[in-house]
C-alpha cells in the first residue's frame, strides 16, 4: 500500500460532529433545567474518568463525552426557564398538566415539557409534539383533534393542573 494513503498522527481523534440542536426555543421547566445541569455534571465526570484511565489507546469514548458536553452546554445556554406556577389554570400552557378524556371515556394526563425532558412513558410530552400543539391554549371543556400518522383522535380537556415535581 502506498504511504500516501496512511494518515500519521498523534493518536488523537478529530472532534466528533456536534449533535443537532433543535431550531425551536428551548423552554424548560425547573425540573428540566436541573436535569440538564445534572446530565452535564455526569458527562464532565465521565470525561474526567476516561482521561484518568491508565490505558487510553481508544480515544473514541473521550471524543463522545466531549461531544455530549458541548451539546449539553449549548442546551443550557439556550434554556428559557418557565415556572408553571406563574400560569393560571384557565388554559393549557407550557409546563402544566392537562387531563383529557378520549372517545372511549378513558382519562389520560399529559405534562407539556421541554424537548430534553419529554418522556411519553411518564406522560411528559414536548411542547412541539402534535398532541401538545393540539392542546396548547385549550380550556376545560374544549374538544381538540389530535392528528397522528394512524388517524385522528378527538379529546376533551377535562382539567388543567400544576405538575407535581
C-alpha positions in Angstrom: 0.0 0.0 0.0 1.2 3.5 -0.8 2.2 5.6 2.1 0.2 8.5 0.6 -3.0 6.9 1.9 -1.8 6.4 5.5 -2.6 9.1 8.0 0.1 9.6 10.5 -0.8 11.4 13.7 -0.5 11.6 17.4 -3.4 9.1 18.1 -5.9 11.9 18.8 -9.2 11.8 17.1 -10.8 14.7 15.3 -13.7 16.0 17.3 -16.9 14.2 16.6 -19.6 16.2 14.8 -21.9 18.1 17.2 -25.3 16.6 18.0 -28.0 18.5 16.2 -29.7 21.3 18.2 -33.4 22.0 17.8 -34.5 25.1 15.9 -37.3 25.6 18.5 -37.0 27.9 21.5 -35.6 25.8 24.4 -38.3 26.3 27.0 -37.5 24.3 30.2 -39.3 23.7 33.5 -37.3 23.9 36.7 -37.1 20.1 36.7 -35.9 20.1 33.1 -33.2 22.8 33.8 -32.0 20.8 36.9 -31.9 17.6 34.8 -29.8 19.3 32.1 -27.4 20.6 34.7 -27.1 17.1 36.3 -26.5 15.5 32.9 -23.7 18.0 32.2 -22.1 17.2 35.6 -22.3 13.5 34.9 -20.8 13.9 31.4 -18.0 16.0 32.8 -17.3 13.3 35.5 -17.4 10.6 32.8 -14.8 12.6 30.7 -12.6 13.0 33.8 -12.8 9.3 34.5 -11.9 8.5 30.8 -8.9 10.8 30.8 -7.7 9.3 34.1 -7.5 5.8 32.6 -4.1 4.2 32.5 -4.8 2.7 29.1 -6.0 5.5 26.7 -5.4 4.0 23.2 -9.1 4.2 22.4 -9.9 7.9 22.3 -13.4 7.5 20.9 -15.2 7.4 24.3 -13.4 10.7 25.3 -14.5 12.3 22.0 -18.1 11.1 22.5 -18.1 12.6 26.1 -16.7 15.9 24.8 -19.4 16.0 22.1 -22.1 15.3 24.7 -20.7 18.1 26.9 -20.8 20.6 24.0 -24.4 19.6 23.4 -25.5 20.0 27.0 -23.6 23.3 27.4 -25.4 24.6 24.3 -28.8 23.5 25.6 -28.1 25.2 28.9 -27.0 28.4 27.2 -30.3 28.5 25.2 -32.5 27.4 28.1 -35.6 29.6 28.7 -36.9 28.7 32.2 -40.6 28.8 32.6 -42.3 28.5 36.0 -45.6 26.7 35.6 -46.9 28.1 38.9 -47.0 31.6 37.1 -49.7 30.4 34.8 -53.3 30.4 35.8 -55.1 27.2 35.2 -57.7 28.6 32.8 -55.9 27.4 29.6 -53.3 24.8 28.7 -49.8 26.3 28.7 -46.2 25.1 28.8 -45.2 23.3 32.0 -48.8 22.5 33.0 -50.5 19.1 33.2 -53.7 18.6 31.2 -56.2 15.8 31.8 -58.1 14.7 28.8 -60.9 12.2 28.1 -60.9 10.2 24.9 -63.9 8.9 22.9 -63.9 5.6 24.9 -64.2 7.5 28.1 -60.6 6.8 29.2 -58.8 9.6 31.1 -55.2 10.5 30.3 -52.9 13.1 31.8 -50.1 14.8 30.0 -47.5 17.3 31.1 -46.2 19.7 28.5 -42.5 19.9 28.9 -39.3 20.9 27.1 -37.8 18.7 24.4 -35.0 17.4 26.7 -37.3 16.3 29.4 -40.1 14.8 27.3 -40.8 11.1 28.3 -44.0 9.7 26.9 -43.8 6.7 29.3 -44.2 9.2 32.1 -46.9 11.3 30.3 -44.4 14.1 29.6 -44.7 15.4 26.0 -42.7 18.0 24.2 -44.4 21.3 23.6 -43.6 20.8 19.9 -45.3 17.4 19.7 -48.5 17.2 17.7 -50.5 16.3 20.8 -49.2 19.3 22.8 -49.8 21.6 19.8 -53.4 20.4 19.7 -53.8 21.0 23.5 -51.9 24.3 24.0 -54.3 27.2 24.5 -57.3 24.9 25.2 -59.6 25.3 28.1 -61.5 22.8 30.2 -64.5 21.6 28.2 -62.8 22.2 24.9 -62.6 19.4 22.3 -59.4 19.1 20.4 -58.4 16.9 17.5 -55.0 15.1 17.7 -53.7 14.3 14.3 -51.5 11.2 14.3 -50.0 9.2 11.5 -52.6 6.5 12.2 -55.5 8.9 12.0 -57.1 11.5 14.2 -58.3 11.2 17.8 -60.8 13.6 19.5 -60.0 14.5 23.1 -61.9 16.6 25.6 -59.9 18.7 28.1 -61.3 17.9 31.5 -58.8 19.6 33.8 -55.7 21.7 33.8 -53.3 21.1 36.8 -50.0 22.2 38.2 -47.4 19.4 37.9 -46.2 17.6 41.0 -42.4 18.0 41.0 
